[in-house]
């Protein structure tokens, strides 16, 4: 027998206390809220109960006799007045923004829209019931703190990020049981953890796993939103990855990864929702309180402000929306053990109300939050709104995806003129970008490939995008690829072309892992994963995205990455917390970094101004008395280059890493070069040499 009491306004969501459930939902402009209870498999609610109380814009009620597992949703009453931003429609079943678990999926139908579709008057209300086509929230048992889910606290200086997708990483692995493939639990399989550990990965950054929608236009084409950047709910893991282990499989996976000293970072999308623009569906936020949750055009509140390219923008200027985002982030840290977040289109979170500022309330709230201030915060530092590109503009405590590093690395190695100064800026920590905000090189997330764009293998195999499978006549995706195919567009059996591509993959990876900052590797790049030239494979739930664990076209590349990450771990000079500036060390002839010309002299103004320069040396570690001194020699030219080891940097030098080798490994002591000696650099090559401090009498 269900009974109803007033309940309490906090915490928001549906919370079971052993006898019943307290339902609590925010809506500033509603006039009433109903909670609807469903039986499994039923298209319509078994009971509809009006929440009896409103406290400070929180509608709440306590239902005795309701237990975990109960399916529910809301119907919210209020004005249908799109001209003033209000789109209340109690005919629409709404998903609780705070639902901890979701049952079912969206089944696209015109009744999911608050307005009548396909008629000239776009503001005419649609009174059809949408419940039959909507997923439900699930009442969950109280969350019991699990000490084993405490995040790994690894310093950024020791972090190597591996960007991955739950299903794409695990779907074809032969050692993962078939029923578990593509699920949360598969992330914890020993074969997956062993692979990550051997690579030297310290953090896996998962593409969105907060519940998301398959957009209608994709479903109608027979596609899905595979990447997950269309959020429906921010507390519940997406049901499609649950598998036999359920949501518990996600907690177990994070626990097992932590036991292997691997952090889990979530890619989160708090900039927009799946409800799109004013012509989109009414699934949750729009029907609960459109004018509070979304930024609306001041002169025409009928329409959303779109800083994201996805139709709407969440309004973090509203205190309850800010609370909602912070509550969600804390939930993932405390309930799941997540160690950090990568924020998609993060500039939208700092618009206060319209222009970006590093002093935005969201950034200040994160900085003082006792939970969130302890985890990694990574920004994708742009959105599509005015002034949206904000690389270097984020506050202390934040790192940023450095697309300028990506572009300079790709451009330099493909032979673009004038790219060397920008490349050396990235190698030394991108001081010109991040020092003004009082941050260190650790603010820079360095990468050459990410989910958004070509894979590493495609960077060296395609010059044009090939996105026809996305169903948009190859119009989607960008053309700024900075790639080169070396003679043939796409697959080739030409041994010479394949050799160049293999070398260039190694050069790109080496540059990422030898640069100051935080390196990030894209899932499958170590196995030469190709998307067939698709640089926007967001809708491809197939072999285009899945890692191929059966075929490895470049067998030495995985070992190459492992050897690189080992070198990075062993060499403090590659993991600095301060920028390399060229400052003198202890008043002597050595500097914290020497930039060298092939003749052995330090690069002067003329050398820096030479926009055709493709070979240089970087010598570092002189200010670290208990560490090796390193010399990185680079030749991006298509012909070999003779390099003189300048006397000023001492010696002797031994080669410890070489991108001309399939695995990069060099037999210790195989090559030893005294100061002033010459060394031939192969075409398109990179070498790392070292000398011990004692070798020059420090």
Buried (B, 14 or more C-beta within 10 A) or exposed (E): EBEBBEBBBEEBBBBBEEEBBBBBBBBBBBEBBBBBBBEEEEEEBEBEBEBBBBEEBBBBBBBEEBEEEBBBBBBBBBBBBBEEBBBBBBBBBBBBBBBBBBBBBBEBBBBBBBBBEEEEEEBEBBEBBBBBBBBBBBBBEEEEEBEEBBBBEBEBBEBBBBBBBBBBBBBBBEEBEEEBBBBBBBBBBEBBBEBBBBBBBBBBBBBBBBBBBBBBEBBEEEBBBBBBBBBBBBBBBBBBBBBEBBBEBBBBBBBBBBEBEBBBBBBBBBBBBBBBBBEBBBBBBBBBBBBBBBBBEEEEBBBBBBBBEBBBBBBBBBEBBBBBBBBBBBBBBBBBBBBBBBBBBBBBBBBBEBEBEBEBBBBEBBBEBEEBEEBBBBBBBBBBBEBBBBBBBBBEBBBBBBBBBBBBBBBBBBBBEEBBBBBBBBBBBBBBBBBEBEBBBBBBBBBBBBBBBBBBBBBBBBBBBBBBBBBBEBEBBEEEBBBBBBEBEBEBEEEEBBEBBBBBBBBBBBBBBBBBBBBBBBBBBBBBBBBBBBBBBBBBBBBBBBBBBEEBBBEBBBBBBBBBBBBBBEBBBBBBEBBBEEEEBEEEEBBBBBBBBBEBEBBEEEBBEBEEBBBBBBBBBBBBEEBBBBBBBBBBBEEBBEBBBBEBBBBBBBBBBBBBBBBBBBEEEEBEBEBEBEBEBBBBBBBBBBBEBEBBEB
